[in-house]
């Protein structure tokens, strides 16, 4: 906690136990704006810290929606190659299609935009994302 107070933020997720949340709450001004604050809803406040760390290391990704229905999720980093980024975008689209409520009628994903932290977004047609993913498969 002293390192985080000193400015260390070189981590992707913060996991805490419920009994330490009082102390971690003091770091809210630092962790909150960056989306790193542990939260029971996202599984980052748990008594089974080892299991949670294992899940996040294995690639568990949390996504959130804002009040108008936009979904925000990280699909990669600048160090990823093109094929990995496309596979990740495809996996997110598949996951969102899987969790579509049965009461929802019509087209569920209207548009997808991939944007870097600082730069313009690139629109992707979610209906054609699968075709691009299939085109990436190497010919044997």
C-alpha positions in Angstrom: 0.0 0.0 0.0 2.9 2.3 0.7 4.2 1.7 -2.9 0.8 2.6 -4.4 0.7 5.8 -2.2 4.2 6.6 -3.6 2.9 6.4 -7.2 3.5 2.7 -8.2 0.6 1.8 -10.5 2.4 -0.7 -12.8 -0.3 -3.5 -12.4 -3.5 -4.5 -14.2 -5.7 -5.6 -11.3 -5.8 -5.1 -7.5 -7.2 -7.9 -5.4 -8.0 -7.5 -1.7 -9.6 -9.5 1.2 -12.7 -8.1 2.8 -10.9 -7.4 6.1 -8.3 -5.2 4.3 -10.8 -3.1 2.4 -10.8 -0.4 5.1 -7.2 0.2 4.4 -7.5 -0.1 0.6 -10.4 2.4 0.7 -7.9 5.0 1.7 -6.3 4.5 -1.8 -9.6 5.2 -3.5 -8.5 8.6 -4.9 -5.5 6.9 -6.6 -7.0 3.5 -7.7 -10.6 4.6 -8.4 -10.0 6.9 -11.5 -7.8 4.2 -13.1 -10.4 1.4 -12.6 -8.1 -0.5 -10.2 -10.2 -0.3 -7.0 -11.1 -3.8 -5.8 -14.8 -4.4 -5.9 -16.9 -7.5 -4.7 -19.0 -7.4 -7.9 -16.0 -7.9 -10.1 -14.5 -10.6 -7.9 -11.5 -8.6 -6.8 -12.6 -8.6 -3.1 -12.5 -12.2 -2.0 -11.2 -14.4 0.8 -9.8 -16.8 -1.9 -7.0 -14.5 -3.1 -5.0 -17.4 -4.7 -7.9 -18.5 -6.9 -8.7 -14.9 -7.9 -5.0 -14.3 -8.9 -5.0 -17.5 -10.9 -8.1 -16.5 -12.8 -6.8 -13.1 -13.7 -3.4 -14.5 -14.7 -5.2 -17.0 -16.9 -6.9 -14.2 -18.8 -10.2 -13.4 -17.0 -11.4 -10.1 -18.2 -14.1 -7.9 -16.7 -16.2 -5.7 -18.8 -18.7 -3.0 -17.7 -21.5 -1.1 -19.3 -22.4 2.5 -18.8 -25.9 3.8 -18.4 -26.7 4.1 -22.1 -25.6 0.5 -22.9 -22.0 1.0 -24.1 -19.7 -1.9 -23.2 -16.2 -1.0 -22.2 -13.5 -3.7 -22.2 -9.8 -3.9 -22.8 -8.9 -6.3 -25.7 -5.2 -5.9 -25.8 -2.0 -3.9 -25.4 0.3 -2.2 -27.9 2.7 -5.1 -27.5 0.1 -7.6 -28.9 0.5 -8.7 -32.5 -2.4 -8.2 -35.0 -3.6 -11.8 -34.9 -3.9 -11.8 -31.1 -5.8 -8.5 -31.1 -8.3 -9.8 -33.7 -8.8 -13.0 -31.8 -9.5 -11.0 -28.6 -12.0 -8.7 -30.4 -13.7 -11.8 -31.8 -13.8 -13.4 -28.3 -15.4 -10.3 -26.8 -18.1 -10.2 -29.6 -18.8 -13.9 -29.0 -19.1 -13.4 -25.2 -21.5 -10.5 -25.6 -23.6 -12.5 -28.1 -23.6 -15.4 -25.6 -24.9 -13.3 -22.7 -27.6 -11.6 -24.9 -30.9 -11.7 -22.9 -33.5 -14.0 -24.5 -36.0 -11.2 -24.4 -33.8 -9.0 -26.6 -35.1 -9.0 -30.2 -33.3 -7.9 -33.3 -29.7 -7.0 -33.7 -28.0 -6.9 -30.3 -24.6 -5.4 -31.2 -25.2 -2.3 -33.3 -21.6 -1.3 -33.6 -18.1 -2.0 -32.3 -15.4 0.6 -32.0 -11.8 -0.3 -31.1 -9.9 2.7 -29.7 -6.4 3.2 -28.3 -5.9 5.1 -25.1 -5.0 8.2 -27.0 -6.1 8.2 -30.6 -9.1 7.8 -32.9 -11.4 4.8 -32.8 -11.8 2.3 -35.6 -15.3 1.1 -36.3 -15.8 -2.7 -36.8 -18.9 -4.3 -38.2 -19.6 -7.1 -35.7 -21.3 -9.2 -38.3 -18.1 -9.4 -40.3 -15.7 -9.9 -37.4 -16.0 -13.7 -37.7 -15.0 -13.6 -41.4 -11.8 -11.6 -40.6 -11.0 -14.1 -37.8 -11.4 -17.0 -40.2 -9.2 -15.3 -42.8 -6.4 -15.2 -40.2 -6.2 -18.9 -39.8 -3.0 -20.1 -41.6 -3.5 -22.3 -44.6 -2.1 -25.8 -43.9 
